[in-house]
């Protein structure tokens, strides 16, 4: 009986059918990037706000004040005391305005005629915003002492990614890729709507967490489906999915610019997920996965359909496909570390995921959004990532995966180290070298997706990729705390840590086996055998063949 790769070659390794499925699933990268980075626009600073004095709303209505007039009466005394600002504050006058207060001079009866004698108190609620629904900050009063809760909302999302990696990664290996993908798309859409209309911050956090769980399911599962239906020479299409992620980063500020409220932005980035449910009729289950579940007839039927759409014809002797005769079992973490080479690959990949996420987010936050236009600067920051994917596409199919993977990490580490010791009086050079570091770590971030997929057998692929990538979410949670705490000691100290992590990662990934042009492993034994070859022996065998 022919193997799956032999049948795939006969049906077409990257024909019209695969190109269509590939393009459709790439759209998931756009919507996932919306979810990943949306907090930048959902949590914009509200700008002009202040703390309302008790009774001020009733007095304002009785006196016919505008919001500006009420703000002046509230803030001018604070400014004279040195405690207020034009943008609002976290303190208010410790007074109560009742019906006896004069409209012309509401503070005349307080302080014995002296503003300096007016007492102050911390503001705990009752803030007033010029644009009350512009962001979740103004919606849920995430200012002053509650400002940390905005960071919590992003940490909760990353925790959702982490939970999704474990639960839905496992489910996709047990119940099927396309089923979990479709359920995840449905979950992202429903949870996104609930987030947009959450009555309080607790409900917001709960469903943002669930949106992270399902979002991770869509992203990782679509990546695995694409990788499993193409030939070994076309698996770099996984890198192109990363380009769509970057395109989403570039599109997001346009959406935020056109939509004035955070609820509108949330709906705009969530509702497209319902369109992916239409893929039920056009995207098949992964035939590789079907074979591992002893469903050879269904797999063969899908292969005939692929061949038909590709204008090919499967030979009559392709009535069966070689399948794994081992007992079908459900994946577990022990499967990833039971054998020596699987264990080595798993530990290195987990470290690579953690390092890539930590350095990537750290460099983004350090460079910040340069200038005053958030929308334009965010667009430019996304455009910087495009050359990374192009460099990967140019190099990865010529010299393999391992060397670009290692070199990109090392370049990122060296760039961080140089940036740390460049003088402050040449900011353009510091920014340029830091951008080079971001380019390097972006390349590493994108390559780890591909390599992780290629180094696990079909029975463990989705679970293995999801589990290893969960370290990415852990890195994303740690990044802001590590950056700001170390920067408080010395501004450049985070870059020193980033450089050490990146260089170590670059050296470790050189211990991984080369996977360029090699068929995807079907079993753990295939992975153990694959690891016996290094880059140079593979290049030699490739030239001989």
C-alpha positions, 0 to 999 in steps of 0.5 A: 500500500502507498504511503500518504505522502506518495498519494499526496504527490499523485494528487498534487502537493500544492494544487488549486485545492490546497491554494484555496484552503490555504487562502481561506485559512490565512484569514484566521491570522488576520482576525487572531491578530485583531484579538492579540493587539486590540487592547491598544485601542480598546484601552486607550487613555480617555484623555480629559476626565475628572472626579465629580463632587457628590451632588455636582450632577444635580447642581449642574442640572439646576444651574444649567452648567455645561460639562466644561463649566462643571469641570472648571468649578471642580478642577480650578481649586485643585489646580490652585492647590497644585493637585489638579491637571488639565487632564483630570486627577485622582483627588477631589475636594472633600465637600458635598454640593447640596441645594443651598450651594450658589450657582455663581460661586459653589465653593464660597461657603467652604474653606472660610473663604480661602481655597487653600483650606479646602480638604482633599480626598481620594476619588474612588468612583464618580469619574466624568469623561468627555467621551464616556464610551471611547474605551474600556478605561472610561467604561469601567473606570480603569484610572488612578488606583484602578489603572492596573486592571487594564494590564490585568485584562491583557494578562487574562487574555494571555491566560486564555491563550494558555488554557486554549493551548492545553485544552483545544490543542488536545481536543484537536488531536483527539476529535479532529482539526476542522471540528475544533477549528469551527467550534473555536471560531463560533466561540470567539464570535459569541464571546466577543459579542458578550465582551462588547456588551458586558455589564461590568468589568468582571463579566468583561474579564470572564468572556475575554478569557474565554475569547482567548481560549477559543482564539488560540484554538482557531490560530493553532488548528488552522496552522496545523491543517495547512501544514498537513495538506501540503507536500514537504516542499510547500510547508513554508506556506505556514510562514505566509500565514504569519504575513497575514497576522502582520497584515491584521496588525496593520489593518487594526488601526484603520478599524479603530480610527473609523469606529469611535467606540470600544464596543464598535471596535470589539464587534468589528474584530469579533463578528468576522469569525462567524464567516469562518463557519462557512468553511464547513463546506469547503475545508475538509478534515486533515487526511493525515489525522484521519489516518492516525484515527484508523479512518483510511476510507475517509482519508482516501475519499478526501484525497480523491477530491483533492486530486479532482480539484487539482486536475489530477487522477489517482491511480486505481491501485490507490484503494488503500493508504498505509496507516499506523498499525499502532493502537490509537491512543490519546495524546499526553504530555508524557508522549512528548518527553518519553523518548530522548530526542522527543524530550530534547526537541520539546524542551528546546522548543518550549524555551524558544517559544518563551524567549521569542514572546518575551523579547518580541513584546519587550522590544515592542513596548520599549520602542513604544509608539513613536510620535503623537499619532497612535494609529499611524505609528501602530501601522508603521510598527506592524509594517516593520515585521513584513521584511522578516517573513520575506527574509524567511521565504528567501532563505528557509527553502535554500539553506534549511530551517535550523541555521536561519532559526539560530542566526535570527535569535543570535542577531536579535541578542547582539542587537539588544546588547549593542543598543544597551550601550549606544549613547543617548545622543544618537537616538536614531542609531539606537532606534535602528539597531533596536529595530534590527533586533525586533526584525531578528526576533520576529523571524525567530518567532515565525520560524518556531511555528514551522519547525514546531509543526515539523518536529512532531508526529501526526498523532501529537502534532496539534497537542505538541504545538499547542503545548509548546506555544503555551510558553509563548503566552507565559512569556507574554504575561511576564514581559511587561513586568520584567521590562518595567521592573528592570528598567526602574533599576537601569533603563537598559537592563532589560536589553541585557537580559533579552540579549542573553536569552536570545543568544542562548536560544540561538545556540540551543536551536542548532541542536534541533534536527533539520527538517527541510524537504523531509516528510512530516513524521507520522510516529514517534519512531519517525521523529527519533529517526529524523533526529539522527540526521544533521543539516550537513548530512541532509544536504549531502543526501539531497545532492546525491538524490 
